[in-house]
Amino acid sequence: MRPLEGMTVVSLEQAVAAPFATRQLADLGARVIKVERPGAGDFARGYDETVRGMSSHFVWLNRSKESLALDLKSEHGRNVLEHLVARADVFVQNLAPGAAERLGFGAFQLRQRHPRLVHCSISGYGEGGPYTDKKAYDLLVQCESGLVSITGTEETPAKVGIAVADIAAGMYAYTGVLTALLRRERSGEGATVEVSMLEALAEWMGFPMYFTLYGGTQPDRSGASHAAIAPYGPFEASDGVVFLGIQNEREWAAFCQRVLERPAMVSDERFATNSRRVASAAALREVIEGIFRAVPSEEVLRRLEAAGIANARLRDVVGLIDHPQLAARDRWREVDSPVGTLRTLLPPARLDADEPVMGPIPTPGQHTAAILRELGLDDGDGERS
């Protein structure tokens, strides 16, 4: 029996954050009913057409779900949703601020009617305060959280290349729902879970926040290097770039002795502690690359590995897809979809002896008729006689 088998999740979801949370609940065996607009459905279906005509975002976020098409502006649509929620364990929504309440499906409204329900809302900035109604796309929240100010090169700030604010909010919604379900098992009471993209990303900004709060200045943008650790990041070898990271003085000594083959550097006053190495980062890079540029990258990586120094090659996305570690650990599976069988990765957290659910990706409204029959409702005006 899978961990969430027997649980039903109803989700008014769109874009990334809520679909990411509910897909992970589906991975664990929950029945996830995705409520979409009639016709085009979730607008993330139209982000691109690269997966044989389907959106790459949608394929990633929506396997194993049932799609129910409802016009929630109609009495019939709201009636169907109310019947569904009455049978559900979890309700998730990431509509525009106030939209769920106007429809009658806000947390206070639903939990008054269904005390055991776990109600989860995801928003850009949270309820209350001057930003409550502000539009919140991933890039904009990255900016408001300070993330863009510390990401990029010295000359140019940059956003993170994935939807990190959405992903952070989706992860906290997922774990918040799991926590609420665990508490319900003990107390019998449902819960209201609220997650904002800004607050989720602010949590992930912990290092630069404390660095700034108590250091007086924020970390410099340092590209792929580190503002507070050295040596750390990319270094040029004779035929390419290698990445490495030194975490402590024991590793620094091993790096000097076995990788650079310059044991006297261990006691060089400029580099004697991490703080001094950070302050002398330009001089340190000059010394390291002066040695590495005479050595092929494979030899540098061999020395780093032999010395127990963390290191990596710079892979592109194709390199990730073909990564030997993913293949060796049998992480790839296949899921069905309207455009045929597609490859997908297993979720990162996996319980022993449990194979995650890897169900099909639905078409818009694919399960509407079956769900209405299950509820004893017709397709237009309410309950059947």
C-alpha positions as CSV (number, residue, x, y, z in Angstrom):
1,M,0.0,0.0,0.0
2,R,1.5,3.3,-1.0
3,P,1.8,6.0,1.7
4,L,-1.1,8.2,0.5
5,E,-3.3,5.5,-1.1
6,G,-6.9,6.2,-0.3
7,M,-6.4,10.0,0.0
8,T,-8.1,12.3,-2.4
9,V,-6.7,15.7,-3.3
10,V,-8.8,18.3,-5.2
11,S,-6.7,21.1,-6.7
12,L,-7.6,24.4,-8.4
13,E,-4.2,24.7,-9.8
14,Q,-2.3,26.4,-12.6
15,A,1.3,27.1,-13.7
16,V,4.0,25.6,-11.5
17,A,3.8,25.9,-7.7
18,A,0.6,24.1,-6.9
19,P,1.0,21.5,-9.7
20,F,4.4,20.6,-8.4
21,A,3.0,20.1,-4.9
22,T,0.1,17.9,-6.0
23,R,2.2,15.9,-8.4
24,Q,4.4,14.8,-5.5
25,L,1.3,13.8,-3.6
26,A,0.2,11.8,-6.6
27,D,3.7,10.1,-6.7
28,L,2.9,8.8,-3.2
29,G,-0.4,7.3,-4.2
30,A,-2.9,10.1,-3.6
31,R,-5.8,10.5,-6.1
32,V,-5.3,14.0,-7.5
33,I,-8.2,15.6,-9.3
34,K,-6.9,18.6,-11.2
35,V,-9.7,21.2,-11.9
36,E,-9.1,23.0,-15.2
37,R,-10.9,25.6,-17.3
38,P,-13.1,24.1,-20.0
39,G,-11.3,24.1,-23.3
40,A,-7.6,25.0,-23.0
41,G,-7.3,24.0,-19.4
42,D,-4.3,25.0,-17.3
43,F,-2.5,27.8,-19.2
44,A,0.8,26.0,-18.5
45,R,-0.3,23.6,-21.2
46,G,0.5,26.3,-23.7
47,Y,3.9,27.4,-22.5
48,D,5.6,25.6,-25.3
49,E,5.1,22.6,-27.7
50,T,8.5,20.9,-27.4
51,V,7.5,17.5,-26.0
52,R,5.9,16.2,-29.2
53,G,3.5,19.1,-29.1
54,M,3.0,19.2,-25.4
55,S,4.4,21.7,-22.9
56,S,7.6,20.7,-21.1
57,H,6.4,22.3,-17.9
58,F,3.0,20.5,-18.1
59,V,4.6,17.1,-18.8
60,W,6.9,17.6,-15.8
61,L,4.2,18.6,-13.3
62,N,1.0,16.7,-14.2
63,R,1.5,13.0,-14.5
64,S,-0.8,10.6,-12.5
65,K,-3.6,13.2,-12.2
66,E,-7.2,13.2,-13.3
67,S,-8.4,16.3,-15.2
68,L,-11.8,17.7,-14.5
69,A,-13.1,20.6,-16.7
70,L,-15.3,22.9,-14.7
71,D,-16.6,26.4,-15.3
72,L,-16.5,27.7,-11.8
73,K,-18.4,30.9,-12.8
74,S,-21.4,28.7,-13.2
75,E,-23.6,27.3,-10.4
76,H,-23.2,23.8,-11.9
77,G,-19.4,24.1,-11.8
78,R,-19.4,25.2,-8.2
79,N,-21.9,22.5,-7.2
80,V,-19.7,19.8,-8.7
81,L,-16.7,21.2,-6.9
82,E,-18.6,21.3,-3.6
83,H,-19.6,17.6,-4.0
84,L,-15.9,16.8,-4.7
85,V,-14.5,18.7,-1.8
86,A,-17.0,17.0,0.5
87,R,-15.3,13.7,-0.3
88,A,-11.7,15.0,-0.3
89,D,-8.9,15.0,2.2
90,V,-7.0,17.9,0.8
91,F,-7.9,21.0,-1.2
92,V,-5.1,23.0,-2.9
93,Q,-5.4,26.2,-4.8
94,N,-3.1,28.8,-6.3
95,L,-5.7,31.1,-8.0
96,A,-5.3,34.9,-7.9
97,P,-5.5,36.5,-4.4
98,G,-9.1,36.4,-3.2
99,A,-10.5,34.3,-6.1
100,A,-11.1,31.1,-4.1
101,E,-12.9,33.2,-1.4
102,R,-15.1,34.8,-4.1
103,L,-16.0,31.4,-5.4
104,G,-16.9,30.2,-1.9
105,F,-13.8,27.9,-1.5
106,G,-11.6,29.9,0.8
107,A,-10.0,28.2,3.8
108,F,-12.4,29.6,6.4
109,Q,-15.5,28.8,4.2
110,L,-14.5,25.2,3.4
111,R,-13.2,24.3,6.8
112,Q,-16.5,25.5,8.4
113,R,-18.3,23.0,6.2
114,H,-15.6,20.3,6.3
115,P,-13.6,20.4,9.6
116,R,-11.3,17.5,8.6
117,L,-10.2,19.1,5.4
118,V,-6.6,20.1,4.8
119,H,-6.8,23.4,2.9
120,C,-3.7,24.7,1.2
121,S,-3.3,28.0,-0.5
122,I,-0.3,29.2,-2.5
123,S,0.2,32.8,-3.3
124,G,2.9,35.2,-4.4
125,Y,3.1,37.3,-1.2
126,G,0.6,36.0,1.3
127,E,-2.6,37.4,2.8
128,G,-2.3,40.8,4.4
129,G,0.2,43.6,3.8
130,P,0.8,45.9,0.8
131,Y,1.8,43.1,-1.6
132,T,-1.3,40.9,-1.1
133,D,-2.8,41.7,-4.6
134,K,0.5,42.2,-6.4
135,K,1.1,39.9,-9.4
136,A,3.8,37.4,-8.6
137,Y,5.6,35.7,-11.4
138,D,8.7,33.7,-10.6
139,L,11.2,36.3,-11.9
140,L,9.5,39.0,-10.0
141,V,9.6,37.1,-6.7
142,Q,13.3,36.3,-7.3
143,C,13.8,40.1,-7.6
144,E,11.7,40.9,-4.5
145,S,13.4,38.3,-2.4
146,G,16.9,39.7,-3.2
147,L,17.9,36.5,-5.0
148,V,18.7,38.3,-8.3
149,S,20.9,40.8,-6.5
150,I,23.3,38.1,-5.4
151,T,23.1,35.9,-8.6
152,G,25.2,36.5,-11.7
153,T,28.5,38.1,-12.4
154,E,30.1,41.2,-10.8
155,E,28.8,43.2,-13.7
156,T,25.4,41.7,-14.4
157,P,22.7,40.4,-12.0
158,A,20.8,37.3,-13.3
159,K,17.8,35.2,-12.3
160,V,18.2,31.6,-11.5
161,G,17.6,29.5,-14.7
162,I,14.7,27.5,-13.3
163,A,11.5,28.6,-11.6
164,V,13.0,28.5,-8.2
165,A,10.4,30.7,-6.4
166,D,7.6,28.4,-7.7
167,I,9.5,25.3,-6.8
168,A,10.3,26.5,-3.3
169,A,6.6,27.3,-2.7
170,G,5.5,24.0,-4.2
171,M,7.9,22.1,-1.9
172,Y,6.7,23.9,1.2
173,A,3.0,23.3,0.2
174,Y,3.8,19.6,-0.3
175,T,5.5,19.2,3.0
176,G,2.9,21.4,4.7
177,V,0.1,19.2,3.5
178,L,2.0,16.0,4.6
179,T,2.5,17.6,8.1
180,A,-1.2,18.5,8.3
181,L,-2.3,15.0,7.3
182,L,0.0,13.6,10.0
183,R,-1.5,16.0,12.6
184,R,-5.0,15.0,11.5
185,E,-4.3,11.4,12.1
186,R,-3.5,12.3,15.7
187,S,-6.1,15.0,16.4
188,G,-8.9,14.4,13.9
189,E,-8.8,18.0,12.9
190,G,-8.1,19.5,9.5
191,A,-5.7,22.4,8.9
192,T,-5.2,25.6,7.0
193,V,-1.8,25.7,5.2
194,E,-0.6,29.0,3.7
195,V,2.5,29.3,1.6
196,S,3.8,32.4,-0.2
197,M,6.4,32.3,-2.9
198,L,8.2,35.3,-1.2
199,E,8.4,33.6,2.2
200,A,9.5,30.3,0.7
201,L,12.3,31.9,-1.2
202,A,13.2,34.1,1.8
203,E,13.9,30.9,3.7
204,W,16.2,29.7,1.0
205,M,18.0,33.1,1.2
206,G,19.2,32.3,4.7
207,F,22.9,32.4,4.1
208,P,23.0,35.8,2.4
209,M,20.4,37.2,4.8
210,Y,22.4,36.4,7.9
211,F,25.7,37.3,6.2
212,T,24.2,40.8,5.5
213,L,22.3,41.2,8.7
214,Y,25.3,40.7,10.9
215,G,28.2,41.5,8.4
216,G,26.9,44.8,7.3
217,T,27.2,44.2,3.6
218,Q,25.6,41.6,1.3
219,P,27.6,38.9,-0.5
220,D,29.1,40.0,-3.8
221,R,27.9,38.5,-7.0
222,S,30.5,35.9,-7.8
223,G,29.2,34.0,-10.8
224,A,29.9,30.3,-10.2
225,S,32.3,31.1,-7.4
226,H,31.4,31.6,-3.8
227,A,31.3,34.9,-2.0
228,A,32.4,33.5,1.4
229,I,34.5,30.4,0.5
230,A,37.8,30.1,-1.4
231,P,38.9,28.4,-3.4
232,Y,35.5,27.5,-4.8
233,G,34.1,27.3,-8.3
234,P,35.5,27.2,-11.8
235,F,39.2,27.1,-12.6
236,E,40.8,26.9,-16.0
237,A,43.0,23.9,-16.9
238,S,44.9,23.4,-20.1
239,D,41.9,22.1,-22.1
240,G,38.8,23.3,-20.2
241,V,37.3,24.2,-16.9
242,V,37.1,22.2,-13.7
243,F,35.0,23.0,-10.6
244,L,36.1,22.4,-7.1
245,G,35.3,23.4,-3.5
246,I,37.4,23.5,-0.4
247,Q,35.4,23.3,2.9
248,N,38.0,23.2,5.7
249,E,41.7,23.6,6.5
250,R,42.3,19.8,6.3
251,E,41.1,19.9,2.7
252,W,43.1,23.1,2.0
253,A,46.3,21.3,3.1
254,A,45.5,18.3,0.9
255,F,44.8,20.5,-2.0
256,C,48.1,22.3,-1.7
257,Q,50.1,19.1,-1.2
258,R,48.5,16.6,-3.5
259,V,46.7,18.7,-6.2
260,L,48.8,21.8,-6.6
261,E,51.9,20.0,-5.5
262,R,53.0,23.1,-3.6
263,P,53.1,22.1,0.1
264,A,54.6,25.5,1.1
265,M,51.3,27.2,0.2
266,V,49.7,25.7,3.3
267,S,51.6,28.1,5.5
268,D,51.4,31.1,3.1
269,E,50.0,33.9,5.3
270,R,47.7,35.2,2.5
271,F,45.9,31.9,2.4
272,A,46.2,30.6,6.0
273,T,42.5,30.7,6.7
274,N,39.3,30.7,4.6
275,S,38.7,34.4,5.4
276,R,42.2,35.3,4.2
277,R,41.7,33.2,1.1
278,V,38.5,35.1,0.3
279,A,40.2,38.4,0.9
280,S,43.0,37.3,-1.4
281,A,40.8,35.5,-3.9
282,A,42.3,37.2,-7.0
283,A,45.9,36.3,-6.0
284,L,44.8,32.7,-5.1
285,R,43.1,32.2,-8.4
286,E,46.2,33.4,-10.2
287,V,48.4,30.9,-8.4
288,I,45.9,28.0,-8.9
289,E,45.3,28.7,-12.6
290,G,49.0,29.2,-13.2
291,I,49.5,25.6,-12.2
292,F,46.3,24.1,-13.7
293,R,46.8,25.7,-17.1
294,A,49.8,23.4,-17.6
295,V,47.7,20.3,-16.7
296,P,44.9,18.6,-18.7
297,S,41.5,18.8,-17.0
298,E,41.2,15.0,-16.6
299,E,44.5,15.0,-14.7
300,V,43.3,17.9,-12.5
301,L,40.1,15.9,-11.7
302,R,42.1,12.8,-11.0
303,R,44.2,14.6,-8.5
304,L,41.2,16.2,-6.9
305,E,39.5,12.9,-6.5
306,A,42.6,11.2,-5.1
307,A,43.0,14.0,-2.6
308,G,39.4,13.8,-1.5
309,I,38.6,17.3,-2.8
310,A,35.0,17.9,-4.0
311,N,35.0,18.4,-7.8
312,A,32.7,18.4,-10.8
313,R,32.6,18.6,-14.6
314,L,30.4,21.3,-16.1
315,R,27.7,19.3,-17.8
316,D,25.0,20.8,-20.0
317,V,21.4,19.5,-19.9
318,V,22.1,16.7,-22.3
319,G,24.9,15.8,-20.0
320,L,22.4,15.5,-17.1
321,I,20.1,13.4,-19.2
322,D,23.0,11.0,-20.0
323,H,24.5,11.2,-16.6
324,P,26.1,7.9,-15.7
325,Q,25.0,8.1,-12.1
326,L,21.3,8.4,-13.0
327,A,21.7,5.4,-15.3
328,A,23.6,3.3,-12.8
329,R,20.9,4.0,-10.1
330,D,18.0,3.1,-12.5
331,R,16.3,6.5,-12.1
332,W,14.5,6.6,-15.4
333,R,11.0,5.4,-16.0
334,E,8.3,5.9,-18.7
335,V,4.9,7.4,-18.4
336,D,2.0,7.4,-20.9
337,S,0.7,10.7,-22.4
338,P,-1.6,11.9,-25.2
339,V,1.5,12.0,-27.4
340,G,2.8,8.5,-26.5
341,T,5.3,7.2,-24.0
342,L,7.6,9.7,-22.4
343,R,10.7,9.4,-20.3
344,T,10.7,10.7,-16.8
345,L,12.8,10.6,-13.6
346,L,11.7,9.0,-10.4
347,P,11.0,11.5,-7.6
348,P,14.1,12.1,-5.4
349,A,12.7,10.8,-2.1
350,R,11.7,7.1,-2.4
351,L,10.6,4.8,0.3
352,D,12.0,1.3,0.3
353,A,9.8,-1.3,-1.3
354,D,7.5,1.5,-2.7
355,E,7.5,2.2,-6.4
356,P,6.1,5.7,-6.9
357,V,3.0,6.1,-9.0
358,M,3.9,6.9,-12.7
359,G,0.5,7.4,-14.2
360,P,-0.4,9.1,-17.5
361,I,-0.5,12.8,-18.3
362,P,-4.2,13.8,-18.9
363,T,-5.8,15.7,-21.7
364,P,-7.9,18.7,-20.6
365,G,-11.2,17.4,-19.0
366,Q,-10.3,13.8,-19.8
367,H,-12.0,12.5,-16.6
368,T,-14.9,14.9,-16.4
369,A,-17.6,12.5,-17.4
370,A,-16.3,9.7,-15.2
371,I,-16.1,11.9,-12.2
372,L,-19.6,13.3,-12.7
373,R,-20.9,9.8,-12.9
374,E,-19.1,8.9,-9.7
375,L,-20.7,11.9,-7.9
376,G,-24.1,11.1,-9.3
377,L,-24.3,14.4,-11.2
378,D,-25.1,15.3,-14.8
379,D,-23.1,17.5,-17.1
380,G,-25.0,20.7,-16.7
381,D,-27.6,21.4,-14.1
382,G,-26.9,19.6,-10.8
383,E,-27.9,16.2,-9.4
384,R,-29.5,13.5,-11.4
385,S,-33.0,12.4,-10.4
